[in-house]
Amino acid sequence: MKEILIRGVQQGLGVTWTLSKVIFPITVLITILQFTPVLPWVVEMLTPMMSWIGLSGEAAVPLVLGNTLNLYAGIAAIVSFDFSVREVFIMAVMLSFSHNLFIESSVATRVGIKWPIVVGIRITLALFSAIMINTFWKGGQELAQYGFISSDPASPEGWFAIGLEGFQTATVSVLQLALIVIPLMVILQIFREIGWMKKISDRLAPFTKLMGMNSNASMTLVAGLSIGLAYGTGVMVQAVKEDGVSKKDMYLAFIFLVSCHAVVEDTLVFIPLGIPVWPLLLIRLFTALILTACIGFIWNRKQARKRREELADGHSYDSV
């Protein structure tokens, strides 16, 4: 058992180092940018477009902060304005699909996923969901009643303080990553060596098959659903090495997780905003299932057709 724990810790440290090389510099950069004119300029550019998705101009602030930083920054910005329940719900759905874009999309490159695919899917889902809600739901016009959320955090003054804030935020992010990834890698190593990994994969096989994936991608899905996309990538890095997850299954798993990850945390954080969270959760789950199943079906059909064509070409060559 001691050797298993050591191997698990070593794998966890390796994955943490791999992901921290992306997370740390991007966190420092984005944290500093929020105290410069750059983000306000982006907000000003986006404000005229907000009416297209049923939002007021002020909604650009939480959407930009949520996408460049994280959900908590977006929520803190939401409570700084007086929005209707409808507007808050639209922003919550958008941010649940599309948040922390720079970090969560950059870590995808660690397993060979092209970041434009991740960013494109998340932004498309966010905009599409906002348009659909704005078109079909006319309720929620009453003013949103927020819970006890701090909306006015103290801002650092001076470039030194801003830079220090960036490095502190990045350091905390990496430590949080290590605290989650290392124990997770130890648990996965134990599961592999005592045979539980296969049992879990077999139990989840109908679910992964529905989305066109093999059962060895199941632990990646479980990790991403429970702890988030960035941390779930740590599991995927190891799964590609240890479990032989194919490129197709890797892409399908990521497509599912960019639509629906950290479902418990990312849903519960919106409760203090006074919006219905069950519809938010169901929208994410059904969107992820339908999108991944459709892409998996098309991908598998193309692979089957390609194999038939190669087989036919082989028979023709043998006949000649």
C-alpha positions in Angstrom: 0.0 0.0 0.0 2.9 2.4 0.8 4.2 2.0 -2.8 0.8 2.7 -4.2 0.5 5.9 -2.2 3.9 7.0 -3.3 3.1 6.4 -6.9 -0.2 8.3 -6.5 1.5 11.3 -4.9 4.1 11.3 -7.6 1.5 11.3 -10.3 -0.5 14.0 -8.5 2.6 16.3 -8.2 3.4 15.7 -11.9 -0.2 16.6 -13.0 -0.2 19.7 -10.6 3.1 20.9 -12.1 1.8 20.4 -15.6 -1.4 22.4 -15.0 0.1 25.0 -12.8 2.4 26.1 -15.6 -0.8 27.2 -17.4 -2.9 28.3 -14.4 -0.3 30.5 -12.6 0.7 33.0 -15.3 -2.8 33.4 -16.7 -4.2 34.0 -13.2 -1.6 36.6 -12.6 -2.3 38.3 -15.9 -6.1 38.4 -15.6 -6.0 39.5 -12.0 -3.8 42.5 -12.9 -5.9 43.3 -16.0 -9.1 43.8 -14.0 -7.4 46.8 -12.3 -6.4 48.4 -15.7 -8.5 50.1 -18.4 -8.5 46.9 -20.5 -11.6 45.2 -18.9 -13.6 48.4 -18.7 -12.9 48.9 -22.4 -14.1 45.4 -23.2 -17.3 46.0 -21.2 -17.9 49.3 -23.1 -17.5 47.4 -26.4 -20.0 44.7 -25.4 -22.7 46.9 -23.9 -24.6 47.7 -27.1 -24.9 43.9 -27.8 -26.6 43.1 -24.5 -30.1 44.0 -25.8 -29.8 41.2 -28.3 -30.0 38.6 -25.5 -32.5 40.5 -23.3 -30.0 42.2 -21.0 -29.3 45.7 -20.0 -25.9 47.3 -20.7 -24.7 46.8 -17.1 -24.9 43.0 -17.7 -21.7 43.3 -19.7 -19.8 43.8 -16.4 -20.5 40.5 -14.7 -20.3 38.6 -18.0 -16.9 39.9 -18.8 -15.6 39.4 -15.2 -17.1 35.9 -15.0 -15.6 34.9 -18.3 -12.2 36.3 -17.7 -11.9 35.5 -14.0 -14.4 33.1 -12.4 -18.0 32.6 -11.4 -17.5 34.3 -8.1 -16.2 37.5 -9.7 -19.3 37.4 -12.0 -21.7 36.9 -9.1 -20.0 39.7 -7.1 -20.6 42.0 -10.1 -24.2 40.9 -10.5 -25.1 42.0 -6.9 -23.6 45.4 -7.6 -26.5 46.3 -9.9 -30.3 46.1 -9.8 -31.2 43.4 -12.3 -34.6 41.6 -12.8 -34.9 37.9 -11.9 -35.1 37.2 -15.7 -31.8 39.0 -16.3 -30.1 37.3 -13.4 -31.3 33.9 -14.7 -30.0 34.6 -18.2 -26.6 35.6 -16.9 -26.5 32.6 -14.6 -27.1 30.2 -17.5 -24.6 32.0 -19.7 -21.9 32.0 -16.9 -22.6 28.3 -16.1 -21.7 27.4 -19.7 -19.0 30.1 -20.2 -16.8 31.2 -17.3 -13.1 31.3 -16.4 -12.4 30.9 -20.2 -8.7 31.6 -20.2 -7.6 29.0 -17.6 -10.2 26.3 -18.2 -9.6 26.5 -22.0 -5.8 26.7 -21.7 -5.5 23.5 -19.6 -7.3 21.7 -22.4 -4.1 22.0 -24.4 -2.3 19.8 -21.8 -4.2 16.8 -23.3 -4.1 17.9 -26.9 -7.5 19.5 -27.1 -7.4 22.6 -29.3 -8.5 25.6 -27.2 -10.5 27.3 -29.9 -12.8 24.3 -29.9 -13.4 24.6 -26.1 -13.9 28.4 -26.3 -16.1 28.2 -29.3 -18.4 25.5 -27.8 -18.8 27.4 -24.5 -19.5 30.8 -26.0 -21.9 29.3 -28.5 -23.8 27.5 -25.8 -23.9 30.6 -23.6 -25.3 32.8 -26.4 -27.7 30.2 -27.7 -29.1 29.6 -24.3 -29.6 33.3 -23.7 -31.4 33.8 -27.0 -33.7 30.9 -26.3 -34.6 32.1 -22.8 -35.1 35.6 -24.0 -37.4 34.4 -26.8 -39.5 31.9 -24.8 -39.6 33.2 -21.2 -41.3 36.5 -20.6 -41.6 36.2 -16.9 -39.2 37.2 -14.1 -39.7 40.9 -14.5 -39.6 41.5 -10.7 -36.4 42.9 -9.2 -34.0 40.2 -8.0 -33.6 39.9 -4.2 -30.0 39.0 -3.4 -28.8 37.1 -0.4 -25.9 38.0 1.9 -23.1 38.4 -0.7 -20.3 40.9 -0.4 -20.4 43.1 -3.5 -17.8 45.7 -2.7 -14.4 44.0 -2.0 -11.5 46.3 -1.3 -9.3 47.1 -4.3 -5.5 47.2 -4.1 -3.9 50.6 -4.7 -0.7 51.1 -6.7 1.0 48.7 -9.2 3.0 46.9 -6.5 -0.2 46.1 -4.6 -2.0 45.0 -7.8 0.9 42.8 -8.8 1.1 41.3 -5.3 -2.7 40.6 -5.5 -2.1 38.8 -8.8 0.7 36.6 -7.4 -1.3 35.8 -4.3 -4.4 34.9 -6.3 -2.3 32.7 -8.6 -0.5 31.0 -5.7 -3.8 30.2 -3.9 -5.1 28.8 -7.2 -2.2 26.5 -7.6 -2.4 25.4 -3.9 -6.1 24.6 -4.4 -5.2 22.6 -7.5 -2.6 20.6 -5.5 -5.0 20.0 -2.6 -7.6 18.5 -5.0 -5.5 16.8 -7.7 -2.9 15.0 -5.4 -5.5 13.2 -3.2 -7.5 12.4 -6.3 -4.5 10.9 -8.1 -3.8 8.8 -5.0 -7.4 7.5 -4.9 -7.4 6.7 -8.6 -4.1 4.9 -8.3 -5.5 2.8 -5.4 -8.7 2.1 -7.5 -6.6 1.0 -10.5 -4.4 -1.4 -8.5 -7.2 -3.1 -6.5 -9.4 -3.5 -9.6 -12.2 -1.0 -8.6 -11.5 1.2 -11.6 -12.8 -1.5 -14.0 -15.9 -2.1 -11.8 -16.7 1.7 -11.9 -16.2 1.8 -15.6 -18.4 -1.2 -16.2 -21.2 0.4 -14.1 -21.0 3.6 -16.1 -20.7 1.9 -19.4 -24.3 2.4 -20.5 -24.0 6.2 -19.7 -20.7 6.5 -21.7 -22.0 4.4 -24.5 -25.1 6.7 -24.8 -22.6 9.5 -25.6 -20.5 7.4 -28.0 -17.6 6.9 -25.6 -15.8 3.8 -24.3 -16.1 2.9 -20.6 -12.5 3.9 -19.8 -13.5 7.5 -20.1 -15.9 7.2 -17.2 -13.6 8.5 -14.4 -12.8 11.6 -16.4 -16.5 12.4 -16.6 -17.1 11.7 -12.9 -14.1 13.9 -12.0 -15.2 16.8 -14.2 -18.8 16.6 -13.1 -17.8 16.8 -9.5 -14.8 19.0 -9.2 -14.7 21.1 -12.4 -13.1 21.3 -15.8 -9.7 22.5 -14.8 -9.2 19.9 -12.1 -10.9 17.2 -14.2 -8.2 17.8 -16.8 -5.8 16.4 -14.2 -7.6 13.2 -14.3 -7.8 13.2 -18.1 -4.0 13.8 -18.3 -3.5 10.6 -16.3 -6.3 8.7 -18.0 -4.7 9.3 -21.4 -1.4 7.8 -20.1 -2.7 5.0 -17.9 -6.2 4.0 -19.2 -5.6 4.3 -23.0 -8.4 6.8 -23.6 -8.7 7.4 -27.3 -8.5 10.8 -29.0 -12.2 10.6 -29.9 -13.3 9.7 -26.4 -11.0 12.5 -25.0 -12.7 15.1 -27.3 -16.2 13.8 -26.5 -15.5 13.8 -22.7 -14.3 17.4 -23.0 -17.3 18.4 -25.1 -19.6 17.0 -22.3 -17.6 18.7 -19.6 -17.4 22.1 -21.2 -21.2 22.0 -21.2 -21.6 20.6 -17.7 -18.9 20.5 -15.1 -18.8 21.0 -11.3 -22.6 20.7 -11.4 -23.0 20.9 -7.6 -20.8 23.9 -6.8 -21.6 25.8 -10.0 -25.3 25.4 -9.3 -25.3 26.1 -5.6 -23.4 29.4 -5.9 -26.3 30.9 -7.7 -28.8 30.2 -4.9 -28.2 33.5 -3.1 -29.1 35.4 -6.3 -32.8 34.5 -5.8 -33.2 32.5 -9.1 -34.6 29.0 -9.7 -31.6 26.8 -9.7 -33.2 23.5 -10.7 -33.9 24.7 -14.3 -30.3 25.9 -14.4 -29.0 22.5 -13.5 -31.4 20.7 -15.9 -30.5 23.0 -18.8 -26.8 22.2 -18.4 -27.3 18.4 -18.0 -29.7 18.0 -21.0 -27.6 20.3 -23.2 -24.4 18.3 -22.4 -26.1 14.9 -23.0 -27.8 15.9 -26.2 -24.8 17.7 -27.7 -22.3 15.0 -26.8 -24.6 12.2 -27.9 -25.2 13.8 -31.3 -21.5 14.5 -31.9 -20.6 11.0 -30.7 -23.2 9.4 -33.0 -21.9 11.4 -36.0 -18.3 10.6 -35.2 -18.9 6.9 -34.7 -20.8 6.8 -38.0 -17.9 8.4 -39.9 -15.4 6.0 -38.3 -17.5 3.0 -39.2 -17.9 4.2 -42.8 -14.1 4.8 -43.0 -13.4 1.3 -41.8 -15.8 -0.2 -44.3 -14.2 1.8 -47.1 -10.7 0.7 -46.0 -12.0 -3.0 -45.8 -13.5 -2.7 -49.3 -10.3 -1.2 -50.7 -8.3 -4.1 -49.1 -10.6 -6.7 -50.7 -10.3 -5.0 -54.1 -6.5 -5.0 -53.8 -6.5 -8.7 -52.8 -8.8 -9.6 -55.8 -6.4 -7.9 -58.2 
